[in-house]
């Protein structure tokens, strides 16, 4: 993995779709199509392919605890366009919380309407050329 950012170090509400990881700028909204979303052994993989040159990469979240999952109409399209992914706040027992131990609360939204909400400890990018 190129860079691993711990959830608590990510600025609140900063959009990770357009972000600089390890001195490389990634625009996951405009330059990449999302090909799949996989949760395996508490690791969330959001897999992208760049139309222009065929390069692939994965946005990887660790120690994931999924809280909300809304996926529909995915048969209408081969790929999805990521719209937003950011660390935010969630209401727990009437209080807004942004961290739970070492984990941050993340929102991931696609242009086509699908969305996820989850706790995660860290995020990173892995390139496959």
PyMOL commands that set and color helices and strands:
alter all, ss='L'
color gray80, all
select helices_A, chain A and resi 7-9+74-76
alter helices_A, ss='H'
color red, helices_A
select strands_A, chain A and resi 3-6+18-21+24-27+32-40+43-50+56-62+65-70+82-88+90-92+95-97+99-100+103-110+115-120+122-128
alter strands_A, ss='S'
color yellow, strands_A
deselect
rebuild
show_as cartoon
